[in-house]
């Protein structure tokens, strides 16, 4: 278990509320990106071992899951 601080930022709740209430209309597409330093661990560069998805993508996926969760 790791704390995802981005889930607890006040702006996250504001964005989630706008998505749920469709303040700006119906959501059709989301584009997210994250930036991390280039890892030195060899497995992070090996798709057969999960690559960067295994090591870093969980942060973006978790955040998106929270934003789009039903009320």
C-alpha positions as CSV (number, residue, x, y, z in Angstrom):
1,X,0.0,0.0,0.0
2,X,1.3,3.4,-0.9
3,X,-0.3,6.8,-0.2
4,X,-1.4,8.6,-3.4
5,X,-1.2,12.2,-2.3
6,X,-2.7,13.4,-5.6
7,X,-6.0,11.9,-4.6
8,X,-6.2,14.1,-1.5
9,X,-5.3,17.4,-3.2
10,X,-8.3,19.9,-3.0
11,X,-8.1,20.4,-6.8
12,X,-8.7,16.7,-7.3
13,X,-12.1,16.9,-5.6
14,X,-13.0,20.0,-7.7
15,X,-12.2,18.2,-10.9
16,X,-14.1,15.1,-9.8
17,X,-17.1,17.1,-8.9
18,X,-17.1,18.8,-12.3
19,X,-16.8,15.4,-14.1
20,X,-19.7,13.9,-12.0
21,X,-22.0,16.9,-12.5
22,X,-21.0,17.3,-16.2
23,X,-20.5,21.0,-15.5
24,X,-18.6,21.4,-18.8
25,X,-20.7,18.7,-20.6
26,X,-20.4,15.0,-21.1
27,X,-16.9,13.6,-20.9
28,X,-15.7,12.0,-24.2
29,X,-12.0,11.7,-23.8
30,X,-9.3,12.0,-21.2
31,X,-5.6,12.5,-21.8
32,X,-3.2,12.2,-18.9
33,X,0.6,12.1,-18.7
34,X,3.1,11.6,-15.9
35,X,6.8,12.2,-15.7
36,X,9.3,10.3,-13.7
37,X,13.1,10.3,-13.8
38,X,14.6,7.7,-16.1
39,X,14.9,4.6,-13.8
40,X,18.2,2.8,-13.6
41,X,16.6,-0.6,-12.7
42,X,17.0,-2.9,-15.7
43,X,13.5,-4.4,-15.3
44,X,11.9,-1.0,-15.8
45,X,13.1,-1.1,-19.4
46,X,12.1,-4.7,-20.0
47,X,8.5,-5.1,-21.3
48,X,8.6,-8.8,-20.4
49,X,9.0,-7.8,-16.7
50,X,6.3,-5.2,-16.8
51,X,8.4,-2.3,-17.8
52,X,7.4,1.2,-16.9
53,X,3.7,0.2,-16.7
54,X,4.5,-2.0,-13.7
55,X,6.6,0.6,-12.0
56,X,4.9,3.9,-12.7
57,X,1.6,3.7,-14.5
58,X,-0.3,2.7,-11.4
59,X,-0.1,6.3,-10.2
60,X,-1.9,7.6,-13.3
61,X,-4.4,4.7,-13.4
62,X,-5.3,5.1,-9.8
63,X,-5.9,8.8,-10.2
64,X,-8.1,8.2,-13.3
65,X,-10.0,5.5,-11.5
66,X,-10.8,7.9,-8.6
67,X,-11.8,10.7,-10.9
68,X,-14.2,8.5,-12.8
69,X,-15.7,6.5,-9.9
70,X,-19.4,6.9,-9.4
71,X,-20.5,9.1,-6.5
